[in-house]
Amino acid sequence: QVQVVESGGGSVQPGGSLTLSCVVSGCIFSTAAIAWYRQTPGNERELVAGVTNGGRTNYANFVQGRFTIARDNAKDTAYLQMNNQKIEETAVYYCKAKPKISPNEDWGQGTQVNVSS
């Protein structure tokens, strides 16, 4: 059974930085595509950034140049480095793993990020 666990959320001031971590177990992490999403109350979950099992990355336009997604296959962990954060980016951030051999997508429980002064 695949488990996805996010951590690293918390409070940060506008313009500040925060790094989220996503640990994936129960699958061969190096074969999984990883993505970060976020969700605010009353809104749908939206894609923030993704990284393929080959290391190719993609970003939503609204975080381009500020956020960086990375993966460490030796640690079964993916990261989301968030810089120059904005108040409107207060949200629950979720990690999703899609193992190569599985038809399923596995989500974590989310980690809350609060951007406020």
C-alpha positions as a Markdown table, in Angstrom:
| # | Residue | x | y | z |
|---|---|---|---|---|
| 1 | Gln | 0.0 | 0.0 | 0.0 |
| 2 | Val | 1.4 | 3.4 | -1.0 |
| 3 | Gln | 1.6 | 6.0 | 1.7 |
| 4 | Val | 2.2 | 9.7 | 1.1 |
| 5 | Val | 3.1 | 12.0 | 4.0 |
| 6 | Glu | 3.6 | 15.7 | 3.7 |
| 7 | Ser | 5.4 | 17.9 | 6.2 |
| 8 | Gly | 6.9 | 21.3 | 6.5 |
| 9 | Gly | 3.9 | 23.5 | 6.5 |
| 10 | Gly | 3.5 | 26.4 | 8.8 |
| 11 | Ser | 3.3 | 30.1 | 9.0 |
| 12 | Val | 5.4 | 32.5 | 6.9 |
| 13 | Gln | 5.4 | 36.2 | 6.2 |
| 14 | Pro | 4.7 | 37.6 | 2.7 |
| 15 | Gly | 7.9 | 37.4 | 0.7 |
| 16 | Gly | 9.2 | 34.6 | 2.9 |
| 17 | Ser | 10.2 | 31.1 | 2.1 |
| 18 | Leu | 9.1 | 27.6 | 3.1 |
| 19 | Thr | 10.1 | 24.1 | 2.0 |
| 20 | Leu | 7.6 | 21.2 | 2.0 |
| 21 | Ser | 8.6 | 17.6 | 2.1 |
| 22 | Cys | 6.7 | 14.6 | 0.7 |
| 23 | Val | 7.8 | 11.1 | 1.8 |
| 24 | Val | 6.4 | 8.2 | -0.3 |
| 25 | Ser | 6.5 | 4.6 | 0.9 |
| 26 | Gly | 5.1 | 1.3 | -0.4 |
| 27 | Cys | 6.3 | 1.7 | -4.0 |
| 28 | Ile | 9.5 | 2.2 | -5.9 |
| 29 | Phe | 9.8 | 5.9 | -5.4 |
| 30 | Ser | 12.2 | 6.4 | -8.3 |
| 31 | Thr | 9.5 | 5.2 | -10.8 |
| 32 | Ala | 6.8 | 7.5 | -9.5 |
| 33 | Ala | 5.7 | 10.8 | -10.9 |
| 34 | Ile | 5.2 | 13.4 | -8.1 |
| 35 | Ala | 3.1 | 16.5 | -8.0 |
| 36 | Trp | 2.2 | 19.2 | -5.5 |
| 37 | Tyr | -1.3 | 20.6 | -5.4 |
| 38 | Arg | -3.0 | 23.2 | -3.2 |
| 39 | Gln | -6.5 | 23.9 | -2.2 |
| 40 | Thr | -8.2 | 26.8 | -0.5 |
| 41 | Pro | -11.7 | 26.7 | 1.1 |
| 42 | Gly | -14.4 | 26.6 | -1.5 |
| 43 | Asn | -12.0 | 26.1 | -4.4 |
| 44 | Glu | -10.9 | 23.1 | -6.3 |
| 45 | Arg | -7.5 | 21.6 | -5.8 |
| 46 | Glu | -5.0 | 23.1 | -8.3 |
| 47 | Leu | -1.7 | 21.9 | -9.6 |
| 48 | Val | 1.3 | 23.8 | -8.4 |
| 49 | Ala | 4.2 | 21.8 | -9.7 |
| 50 | Gly | 5.2 | 18.3 | -10.9 |
| 51 | Val | 8.2 | 16.2 | -11.5 |
| 52 | Thr | 8.4 | 13.0 | -13.6 |
| 53 | Asn | 10.3 | 9.9 | -12.7 |
| 54 | Gly | 12.9 | 11.1 | -15.2 |
| 55 | Gly | 13.3 | 14.5 | -13.4 |
| 56 | Arg | 11.4 | 16.6 | -15.9 |
| 57 | Thr | 9.6 | 19.4 | -14.1 |
| 58 | Asn | 6.5 | 21.6 | -14.8 |
| 59 | Tyr | 5.1 | 24.5 | -13.0 |
| 60 | Ala | 1.8 | 26.4 | -12.8 |
| 61 | Asn | 2.2 | 29.9 | -14.3 |
| 62 | Phe | 1.5 | 31.5 | -11.0 |
| 63 | Val | 4.5 | 30.0 | -9.3 |
| 64 | Gln | 7.0 | 30.0 | -12.2 |
| 65 | Gly | 10.3 | 31.4 | -11.1 |
| 66 | Arg | 9.4 | 31.3 | -7.4 |
| 67 | Phe | 8.8 | 27.7 | -6.5 |
| 68 | Thr | 11.1 | 24.7 | -7.2 |
| 69 | Ile | 10.1 | 21.1 | -7.1 |
| 70 | Ala | 12.8 | 18.5 | -6.6 |
| 71 | Arg | 13.2 | 14.8 | -5.7 |
| 72 | Asp | 15.7 | 12.7 | -3.9 |
| 73 | Asn | 15.3 | 9.1 | -4.9 |
| 74 | Ala | 17.7 | 7.9 | -2.3 |
| 75 | Lys | 15.4 | 9.3 | 0.4 |
| 76 | Asp | 12.1 | 8.5 | -1.2 |
| 77 | Thr | 11.3 | 12.2 | -0.8 |
| 78 | Ala | 10.1 | 15.1 | -2.9 |
| 79 | Tyr | 10.3 | 18.7 | -2.0 |
| 80 | Leu | 8.6 | 22.0 | -2.8 |
| 81 | Gln | 10.8 | 25.0 | -2.2 |
| 82 | Met | 8.5 | 28.1 | -2.1 |
| 83 | Asn | 10.1 | 31.5 | -2.2 |
| 84 | Asn | 8.6 | 35.0 | -2.2 |
| 85 | Gln | 5.3 | 33.7 | -1.0 |
| 86 | Lys | 2.1 | 35.7 | -1.3 |
| 87 | Ile | -0.8 | 36.0 | 1.1 |
| 88 | Glu | -3.2 | 34.4 | -1.4 |
| 89 | Glu | -1.1 | 31.3 | -1.4 |
| 90 | Thr | -2.4 | 30.4 | 2.0 |
| 91 | Ala | -3.7 | 26.9 | 1.4 |
| 92 | Val | -3.5 | 23.2 | 2.2 |
| 93 | Tyr | -0.7 | 21.8 | 0.1 |
| 94 | Tyr | -1.0 | 18.2 | -1.0 |
| 95 | Cys | 1.5 | 15.8 | -2.5 |
| 96 | Lys | 0.4 | 13.2 | -5.1 |
| 97 | Ala | 2.3 | 10.1 | -6.2 |
| 98 | Lys | 1.7 | 8.1 | -9.3 |
| 99 | Pro | 3.8 | 5.0 | -9.3 |
| 100 | Lys | 4.7 | 3.8 | -12.8 |
| 101 | Ile | 3.2 | 0.3 | -12.5 |
| 102 | Ser | 0.0 | 1.4 | -10.7 |
| 103 | Pro | -3.1 | 2.8 | -12.2 |
| 104 | Asn | -3.8 | 4.6 | -9.0 |
| 105 | Glu | -2.8 | 8.0 | -7.7 |
| 106 | Asp | -2.0 | 8.3 | -4.1 |
| 107 | Trp | -2.5 | 11.5 | -2.1 |
| 108 | Gly | -1.2 | 12.6 | 1.3 |
| 109 | Gln | -3.3 | 14.2 | 4.0 |
| 110 | Gly | -2.0 | 17.7 | 3.2 |
| 111 | Thr | 0.0 | 20.3 | 5.1 |
| 112 | Gln | -1.3 | 23.8 | 5.9 |
| 113 | Val | 0.6 | 26.8 | 4.8 |
| 114 | Asn | -0.4 | 30.2 | 6.1 |
| 115 | Val | 1.1 | 33.3 | 4.6 |
| 116 | Ser | 0.3 | 36.4 | 6.7 |
| 117 | Ser | 1.9 | 39.4 | 8.2 |
